[in-house]
């Protein structure tokens, strides 16, 4: 494993706690003038994704308690609603989790339905009702 700022733990796809990446992150936040512009912000934005990925891998290996902890960390670091939902789903059985993931995937892949006013190309419904 390397010591660069983008080093990842080979088992989980995420930087381990106390890793060189975490060290660089702390240093970039403490001394932003020593690092390229936006480094600390980039680390802050990517952090939830690392924990989310680590949670998914932990879940694949059957470590649900550890996966739940990673999901909750991703949520706390600003990962949005998805990590929280995955943490809640980790309490359910495997078949329920599979069905929920399939439904979520299908919803993400299907285009949002357009309203009748968008299909006709006439503007908003209020504008359509005008003579």
N, C-alpha and C positions, 0 to 999 in steps of 0.2 A: 504494500500500500504506500502511495506517495505522501508527500507532506505539503503539497500545494493547496491553495485555497478551495479547490473544487474536489478534493479527495472525498470519496464515498466509501462507506463500509460495504465490503463485498457481499455480506450476508443480507443486508436490509436495503441497500440502495440509498442510504441516508448517512450523513456524517454522524459518527458516534458522539455521545456527550463527552466533552473534554478533548475533542479531536483538534487537529491543526486548523480545521475549518472554523470551529467555534472560537479558537484563539484569534484567528484573523478577523473574525466578525467583531469580537470585543475590541480588538486593536483599532479597527476601522471606525467603530463608533466613538472610541475614546479620542482618537487623533485623526479626524477626517481630512486634515490638510496633508497628511503623509500618504494618502491613497488617492487613486483616480476618482474624479468626480462621480458620485452616484454609487460607489462601492457599498457603503453601509446600507443605503436604501435597497440595492439589489439583494443583498444578503437578507434584509428584513422581509422583502417580498417573497423570496424563495423558501424561507424557513418552513412555512406551513406545508409546502409541497413535499419537503423531505420527510416530515413526520407522517403525512398522509401515505406516502409510498412505503415507509417503514411499517405502518399499520397494516397495509394491504399484504405485505410480505409476511408479517407475523401471523396474520389471519390465515394465509395460505398454508403456513406450517402448523396450524392448529393451536397457536398461542393466543387465544382470544383475550385473555386479561391484558397481555402486553399490547395487543393490537388496539384494544380499547383505550389504553393509556396514550398510545401514539395518536389516535384519532382525537382524543380530548386535547392533547398538546397542540395539534394542528388547528383545532378550533380556537383555542386560547390565543394562538399567535396570529389570528385573523384569517383563517382559512375558509370562512364562510359557513354555510349551513350543511354542506355535504359531509365534512368530518364529524359534525355533531350527529347527523343522521346515521352515519356508519357506526359511531360509538353506541348509539341506541340499538341498532340492528345487531350488534355483537352479543347482545343478551339473548337473542332468539336462536332457534335451532338452525342448522345448516340449510335445510330445505326452504325455510322462510327467508333466509338471507339470499339464497339463490334466486328465488322468485322476485324479491324486492329489487335486487340488482338488475334482473332482466327487464322488469317494468321500467326502472329508471333509465336503463340504456335505451329502451324503445322510445321513451318520452323524449330523451335528448336527441335521438336520431330523426324523429319525425318533425317535419316543418310545422310551425305554428299555423293554425287555420286563419285565413284572412276573412274579415267580415264582408258582408255583401257590398258595402260601399267601396271597399278596396278592389273587389272583383269587377265592378262596373266602371271603375275609373272616374267616378263623378264627385269625389271629395267625401266630406263627412255626411252622416245621415241627416243632419240638420240642413245642410246645403241641398240635399236631394229633395227635401219636402217643399222647398221654395218653388213657386210657379215659374 
